[in-house]
């Protein structure tokens, strides 16, 4: 393999080349490190680059191949991990000064599986404090930038993972999603982000028990690579009480051979707020192309009147539990928006929490009715293109009420736990990425990824790359 092609090569191509000896794992890692060094002073995608660990892992893979040992499906593939996920020996500071210096002693279940599959962990990617924002800034350091435009947000909270992928720093990444935190930045940065069925990928350590809303999932530059990553990390581990047995499918095989027909519910809006035409038009063009291919497409309007308050109650209660500090100890250290959310979470009564869980059930019922007649629901991922930020600081001065309307298509599927994947659907006239969201029935990640792969072929995206 030509070393110059490694930067934006697919994960599958890299792993195949390493297994076949066309390129060494060390060469792949050095290419990734060089790309990070050349671009991350502007992007700030990484909180911590583990160059020594990556080189050691690559050397071990090359030595194993020299001995004739079989290498795994992700052999030598450079991978980034959101700093919310436990990686042995690396910082897990979750974007917060409250957690400065925190390191994990053991790998989380998904990380352990990735190492066993031959992936090379390049380091920890940046995120907003405790994942409470859909933007790329935190008290720990400079804001993460969108590779497509320094004047627009990369989204959050898996900000660094999405930016690193879009910039060619890594081929794969892990993100988490409690209210859109995989899908928002994936859409903003023009990459693929999959929020699997809740429990499909074990996610630990967490403190929110058996009914969380936080999903751990794959991020990549194509549905095929996201599917390959999910093949490795999916499957039950009892350290996570919500984790599920594996789905009896090969996600990679489904992505390679997506369906040629099926029933699609096209939902340009899910509530009162309407999406910007710049967002709707490329998404709708893809859906109409699928109809031309023989898919049965129906326009629907589920109109979920008020689910955002239920999500906010459950999210803020879980957030307050995860932060574990009273607001008085946080003021002057943490983002004011985080302090406000923690204070809200601590103020929620048992009756209010149970009412939110009842609303969660109602959202579930609304979508369950849809899935009696349709295989998947497709929506614009976000209601607006990537939001503007101060080009000098990467921070927005827009009010919270305006910001929250931007990602209202995210919340419902954290409430229901259904799988949802965003794929790049095109660029605005300003050159900003737009995402199309594909949502499947609970437990049917294979179906969801299959329809996403079919849609990906009709977007005309064709591996577009930002100019850095």
C-alpha positions in Angstrom: 0.0 0.0 0.0 1.2 3.5 -0.9 2.0 5.3 2.4 0.6 8.5 1.0 -2.8 6.8 0.7 -2.9 5.8 4.4 -4.3 9.1 5.7 -7.8 8.6 4.4 -7.7 4.8 3.8 -10.5 2.7 5.1 -10.0 0.7 8.2 -10.6 -2.5 6.3 -8.0 -1.6 3.7 -5.5 -0.8 6.4 -6.1 -4.0 8.3 -5.9 -6.1 5.2 -2.6 -4.4 4.2 -1.1 -5.0 7.6 -2.1 -8.6 7.7 -0.8 -9.2 4.2 2.5 -7.5 4.9 1.9 -4.7 2.3 2.6 -2.2 5.1 3.8 -2.5 8.6 1.8 -1.5 11.6 4.6 0.8 12.6 4.4 2.6 9.2 0.6 3.0 9.7 1.1 4.4 13.2 3.8 6.8 12.2 1.6 8.1 9.4 -1.2 8.7 11.9 1.2 10.5 14.4 2.6 12.7 11.6 -1.0 13.7 10.6 -1.9 14.5 14.2 1.3 16.5 14.6 0.6 18.5 11.3 -3.1 19.3 12.1 -3.9 19.1 15.7 -2.4 22.4 16.7 -5.3 23.8 14.8 -8.0 21.2 15.4 -7.4 20.3 19.1 -9.1 16.9 18.5 -6.9 15.1 20.9 -6.7 15.7 24.6 -3.8 13.2 25.0 -1.8 11.5 22.2 -0.2 8.2 23.4 2.6 8.0 20.9 4.7 5.6 23.0 1.8 3.3 23.6 0.8 3.3 19.9 4.4 2.6 18.8 4.6 -0.3 21.3 1.3 -1.8 20.1 2.4 -1.5 16.5 5.8 -3.2 17.3 3.9 -6.1 19.0 1.7 -6.5 15.9 4.7 -6.5 13.5 6.5 -9.0 15.7 3.4 -11.3 15.9 3.1 -11.2 12.1 6.8 -12.0 11.7 6.2 -15.1 13.9 3.4 -16.2 11.7 0.6 -15.4 14.1 -2.8 -14.5 12.8 -3.7 -10.9 13.3 -7.2 -9.6 14.1 -9.8 -7.8 12.0 -8.5 -4.4 13.0 -4.8 -5.1 12.7 -2.8 -1.9 12.9 -5.8 0.4 12.5 -5.3 3.7 14.3 -8.2 4.4 16.6 -9.2 7.4 18.8 -11.1 7.0 22.1 -13.3 9.7 23.6 -12.0 10.7 27.0 -15.2 9.5 28.7 -14.2 5.9 28.0 -11.8 4.0 30.2 -8.4 3.1 28.7 -5.8 1.6 31.1 -3.1 4.1 31.9 -4.5 7.0 30.0 -6.3 10.1 31.3 -10.0 10.0 31.7 -10.7 13.6 32.5 -14.1 14.0 30.7 -13.3 17.6 29.8 -13.4 18.8 33.4 -11.0 20.4 35.8 -12.8 18.5 38.5 -11.3 15.3 37.0 -7.9 16.7 36.1 -5.2 14.0 36.6 -7.7 11.1 36.7 -6.4 7.9 35.1 -7.9 4.5 34.7 -6.3 1.3 35.8 -8.2 -1.0 33.4 -9.7 -0.9 30.0 -13.5 -0.7 29.5 -15.0 -3.8 27.8 -15.1 -2.3 24.3 -11.5 -1.1 24.6 -10.3 -4.5 25.6 -12.0 -6.0 22.6 -10.5 -3.5 20.3 -7.0 -4.2 21.6 -7.6 -8.0 21.1 -8.7 -7.2 17.5 -5.4 -5.4 16.7 -6.6 -1.8 16.8 -3.9 0.7 17.9 -5.2 3.3 20.3 -3.7 6.6 19.4 -5.0 8.5 22.4 -7.9 10.2 24.0 -10.1 12.8 22.2 -11.5 16.0 23.6 -15.0 16.5 24.8 -17.1 19.2 26.5 -17.2 19.0 30.3 -19.0 15.7 31.3 -20.5 15.6 27.8 -23.2 18.2 28.7 -22.8 20.4 25.6 -23.3 19.9 21.8 -20.1 22.0 21.2 -16.4 21.4 21.3 -15.2 23.5 24.2 -14.4 22.7 27.8 -12.4 24.2 30.7 -9.5 21.9 30.1 -8.1 23.6 27.0 -8.7 25.2 23.6 -11.9 24.3 21.8 -12.0 21.5 19.2 -12.5 22.9 15.7 -14.5 21.6 12.8 -12.1 20.5 10.1 -14.4 22.0 7.5 -14.6 25.5 9.1 -13.0 27.1 12.1 -16.0 29.4 12.3 -18.4 26.5 12.9 -18.8 24.0 15.7 -17.6 20.4 15.3 -20.6 19.4 17.5 -20.4 17.5 20.7 -20.0 15.8 22.9 -17.8 13.3 20.9 -16.2 16.4 19.3 -12.6 15.2 19.1 -13.5 11.8 17.8 -15.5 13.2 14.9 -12.8 15.9 14.1 -10.0 13.4 14.2 -11.8 11.1 11.7 -12.7 13.9 9.3 -9.1 15.2 9.4 -7.6 11.8 8.6 -5.8 11.6 11.9 -7.3 8.2 12.6 -9.4 5.6 10.7 -11.8 4.7 13.5 -13.1 6.2 16.8 -15.2 5.5 19.8 -17.9 8.0 20.9 -20.7 8.0 23.4 -24.3 9.3 23.0 -26.6 10.4 25.7 -28.5 13.0 23.7 -26.9 13.0 20.3 -23.3 13.0 21.3 -22.2 10.7 18.6 -24.6 11.8 15.9 -24.3 15.6 16.3 -20.5 15.8 15.8 -20.6 13.1 13.1 -23.1 15.1 11.2 -21.2 18.4 11.7 -17.9 16.9 10.6 -19.1 14.8 7.7 -18.5 11.3 9.1 -20.6 8.3 10.1 -21.8 7.9 13.7 -23.8 5.0 15.0 -25.7 5.0 18.3 -26.3 1.3 18.7 -29.3 -0.2 20.5 -28.9 0.6 24.2 -26.8 -2.2 25.6 -25.6 -3.5 22.2 -22.1 -2.4 23.2 -21.2 -2.7 26.9 -20.5 0.7 28.5 -18.7 0.8 31.8 -17.9 2.3 34.2 -21.3 4.1 34.5 -23.2 5.1 37.6 -26.6 5.3 36.2 -27.7 1.7 36.7 -30.1 -0.4 34.6 -32.0 2.4 32.7 -29.4 4.8 31.3 -29.6 6.7 28.1 -25.8 6.7 27.3 -24.8 4.5 24.4 -21.2 3.6 23.4 -20.7 3.3 19.7 -18.6 3.4 16.5 -17.6 6.4 14.5 -15.9 6.1 11.1 -15.7 7.6 7.6 -18.1 5.0 6.1 -20.9 2.7 7.1 -18.7 -0.3 6.2 -16.0 0.8 8.6 -18.5 1.6 11.4 -20.0 -1.9 10.9 -16.6 -3.5 11.1 -15.9 -1.7 14.4 -19.4 -2.7 15.7 -18.6 -6.4 14.9 -15.7 -6.2 17.3 -17.2 -4.3 20.2 -20.8 -5.6 20.3 -21.8 -8.3 22.8 -22.8 -8.8 26.4 -20.5 -8.1 29.3 -22.1 -8.3 32.8 -20.0 -5.4 34.0 -22.7 -3.4 32.2 -26.1 -4.4 33.6 -27.9 -3.1 30.5 -25.7 -5.0 28.0 -27.3 -7.4 25.5 -26.3 -10.7 23.9 -24.9 -10.3 20.4 -27.2 -10.0 17.4 -26.8 -13.1 15.3 -25.5 -11.1 12.2 -22.3 -9.9 10.6 -22.7 -6.1 10.4 -19.8 -5.9 7.9 -21.6 -8.4 5.6 -24.8 -6.4 5.8 -23.0 -3.1 5.0 -21.3 -4.8 2.0 -24.6 -6.2 0.7 -27.3 -3.7 1.8 -31.0 -4.2 1.0 -32.4 -3.4 -2.4 -35.9 -2.8 -1.2 -37.8 -2.0 2.0 -40.2 0.4 3.8 -38.9 3.8 4.7 -40.8 6.4 6.8 -39.4 9.8 5.8 -39.9 12.3 8.7 -38.6 15.8 7.9 -39.6 16.8 11.4 -40.5 15.1 14.6 -41.9 18.0 16.6 -42.9 21.7 16.3 -39.5 22.9 15.0 -38.8 22.6 11.3 -35.4 21.9 9.8 -33.6 24.5 7.7 -34.1 23.8 3.9 -30.3 23.6 3.5 -30.6 20.5 5.7 -33.8 19.0 4.4 -33.0 19.2 0.7 -29.9 17.0 0.5 -31.6 14.5 2.9 -34.8 14.4 0.9 -32.8 14.0 -2.4 -31.2 10.8 -1.0 -34.6 9.5 0.2 -36.2 10.2 -3.2 -33.3 8.4 -4.9 -34.0 5.4 -2.8 -37.6 5.6 -3.9 -36.4 5.6 -7.5 -34.4 2.4 -6.7 -37.5 0.6 -5.6 -37.8 1.4 -1.9 -41.2 2.1 -0.6 -41.0 5.7 0.9 -43.8 7.4 2.8 -43.8 10.9 4.2 -44.8 10.7 7.9 -45.2 13.2 10.7 -45.0 11.4 14.1 -45.3 14.8 15.8 -44.0 14.1 19.3 -45.3 17.1 21.1 -43.1 17.4 24.1 -40.3 14.9 24.8 -37.5 17.3 25.4 -38.4 18.0 29.1 -38.6 14.3 29.8 -35.1 13.8 28.3 -33.7 16.8 30.2 -35.0 15.5 33.6 -33.5 12.0 33.1 -30.3 13.4 31.6 -29.7 16.0 34.3 -30.4 13.5 37.1 -27.9 11.1 35.6 -25.4 14.0 35.0 -25.6 15.1 38.6 -25.0 11.5 39.7 -21.9 11.2 37.4 -20.5 14.6 38.4 -20.9 13.7 42.1 -20.3 17.3 43.3 -22.7 19.9 44.7 -23.1 23.0 42.6 -21.3 25.2 45.3 -18.1 23.2 44.8 -18.3 23.6 41.0 -18.8 27.3 40.6 -15.7 29.1 39.3 -14.3 25.7 38.2 -16.9 24.2 35.8 -18.9 25.6 32.9 -21.8 27.6 34.2 -24.1 25.6 32.0 -22.9 22.4 33.7 -23.5 23.8 37.1 -27.0 24.7 36.1 -27.7 21.3 34.8 -26.4 19.6 37.9 -28.4 21.9 40.1 -31.5 21.0 38.1 -30.8 17.3 38.4 -30.4 17.5 42.1 -33.7 19.4 42.4 -35.8 16.8 40.5 -38.3 15.1 42.8 -39.1 11.4 42.6 -42.6 12.2 41.1 -41.0 14.3 38.4 -38.5 11.6 37.6 -41.3 9.0 37.3 -43.3 11.3 35.1 -40.3 11.7 32.8 -40.0 7.9 32.6 -43.7 7.7 31.7 -43.1 10.2 28.9 -40.2 8.0 27.8 -42.6 5.2 27.5 -45.0 7.3 25.4 -42.2 8.2 23.0 -41.4 4.5 22.7 -45.1 3.7 22.0 -45.2 6.3 19.2 -42.3 4.8 17.4 -43.3 1.3 18.0 -46.5 2.0 16.1 -44.4 3.3 13.2 -42.3 0.2 13.0 -45.4 -2.0 12.5 -45.6 -0.5 9.0 -42.0 0.6 8.2 -38.5 -0.9 8.5 -36.7 2.3 9.3 -37.4 6.0 9.9 -35.2 8.5 8.2 -34.9 12.1 9.3 -32.5 15.0 8.9 -29.9 14.5 11.6 -29.9 18.1 12.8 -32.3 21.0 12.2 -29.5 23.4 11.2 -26.1 23.2 9.5 -23.2 23.3 12.0 -23.7 26.3 14.2 -21.4 29.3 14.0 -18.8 29.9 16.7 -16.3 32.6 17.3 -13.4 31.8 14.9 -10.9 32.9 17.5 -12.2 30.9 20.4 -14.4 28.2 19.0 -17.2 29.2 21.5 -20.8 30.2 20.7 -22.6 33.1 22.3 -26.0 31.9 21.2 -28.7 31.4 23.9 -29.4 27.9 25.2 -33.0 28.0 23.9 -31.8 28.5 20.3 -29.0 25.9 20.6 -31.3 23.2 22.0 -33.7 23.5 19.0 -30.8 22.6 16.8 -30.7 18.9 17.8 -34.2 18.0 18.7 -34.1 14.9 16.4 -31.6 13.4 18.8 -33.4 13.1 22.1 -36.2 10.7 21.2 -33.9 7.8 20.3 -32.0 8.1 23.6 -35.3 7.9 25.4 -36.3 4.8 23.4 -32.8 3.2 23.2 -33.3 2.5 19.5 -30.4 2.3 17.1 -29.7 5.4 15.0 -26.9 6.1 12.6 -26.1 9.4 10.8 -24.4 9.4 7.4 -23.0 12.4 5.4 -25.7 13.5 2.9 -24.0 16.5 1.3 -22.6 20.0 1.8 -24.4 23.3 2.1 -23.5 26.1 -0.3 -21.1 27.3 2.4 -19.3 23.9 2.3 -20.6 22.6 5.6 -21.6 18.9 6.1 -25.2 17.8 6.4 -26.3 14.5 7.9 -29.1 12.0 7.3 -30.3 10.0 10.2 -31.5 6.4 9.9 -33.4 5.0 12.9 -34.3 1.3 13.2 -36.4 -0.8 15.7 -34.8 -1.7 19.0 -32.3 -4.6 18.7 -32.2 -4.3 14.9 -28.7 -2.7 14.4 -28.2 -4.8 11.4 -31.3 -3.6 9.7 -30.4 0.0 10.6 -26.9 -0.2 9.2 -28.1 -2.0 6.1 -30.5 0.8 5.2 -27.8 3.4 6.1 -25.4 1.6 3.7 -28.1 1.7 1.0 -28.6 5.4 1.5 -24.9 6.1 1.6 -24.6 4.8 -2.0 -27.2 7.4 -3.1 -25.9 10.5 -1.3 -23.2 11.3 -3.8 -20.9 12.0 -0.9 -18.1 9.8 -2.3 -15.5 10.4 0.5 -15.4 14.2 0.4 -12.5 15.6 2.5 -12.0 18.9 4.2 -9.1 21.1 3.1 -6.9 21.7 6.1 
